[in-house]
Amino acid sequence: MDRLAAMRVFEKVVAEGGFAAAARALEMSPPVVTRLVAELEDHLGTRLLQRTTRRMSLTEAGQAYLGRVRNILQDIDEADAVAMSHTQEMAGLLRLHAPPVMATYMVAPVIAEFRRRHPRVAIEMDVESVKELPIEDYDLTLFGADDSFDADVVARRVIDSDAILVASPIYAREHGLPQEPQDLAQHACLKLKTPSGRSRVWRLWRGGEDATAVEVEVQPVLLANHTDTLLRTALDGGGITSVAMDLAVGPLARGELVRVLSPWITGRLSVYAALPSRKFIPQRTRAFLDFLVERTQQQNAQALAACGPCQAA
């Protein structure tokens, strides 16, 4: 016996004044309603309702039981409403995880506008680089991956991006810029330290359909396992680095960076947002993810259009 269902049926029989009326209200057949009440009485070992051909009334035990049942059902409905509100209402705490460079250049710029639209949503963000994605611990976990990404996670693509070479105008004035990929060997290169041991090799190919790759061995003046450190050094005139286009478009549009060796690229990357489950996604999570995708792609397109002249070195 489903005791909760039987309790609801019993309460509805009393509220509607009869079995037939309760069956109509619950969209159940009268025999099912009668059976559930009978099973409840058998479980309790007492009669709850006095039934005759002319009328129905509560027994003394039924009267006492009804008061408690109504309180229990009300508590259950309120508990359901509280839990459902976390999914359906645009309120509550949104927990995010992102690596430093995405937190700084992608997430932080959209938070203020999102909260102006949804002031009842608070955001808690942990910023760190990790080897194992802590997907189960957060509403959204942002991460980057290349074209070969095929992990068994629930993830939505936020944006696709080419990795490009950039330098500051200060560096360009003081040292000039390479005209061919091989020229990189004579320049101050800022490289990402990688586990593969290829930190001293840049693999480049032209954007578009031509996928012929060129490998250039360089002597980096800075090796770091932190993309934001490399980008900050490049902005200060320290050398040439590779960065995802969607992270560089702002500085490019503002003239803080210039593109090097256009149209050569150093890779293709995608940014994903992973969710702990496909089911019961809170409305605040859906709204933030939609907003992040919309604003990231919009700002990317606008910045690229605005900085057209600064793309070529």
Beta strands, then each sheet from edge to edge (+ up, - down):
strand 1: 49-51
strand 2: 56-58
strand 3: 92-98
strand 4: 121-127
strand 5: 140-146
strand 6: 154-167
strand 7: 189-192
strand 8: 201-206
strand 9: 213-217
strand 10: 222-224
strand 11: 240-244
strand 12: 258-260
strand 13: 264-265
strand 14: 267-275
sheet 1: 1+ 2-
sheet 2: 4+ 3+ 5+ 14- 6+ 11- 7- 10-
sheet 3: 4+ 3+ 5+ 14- 6+ 12-
sheet 4: 9+ 8- 13+
end
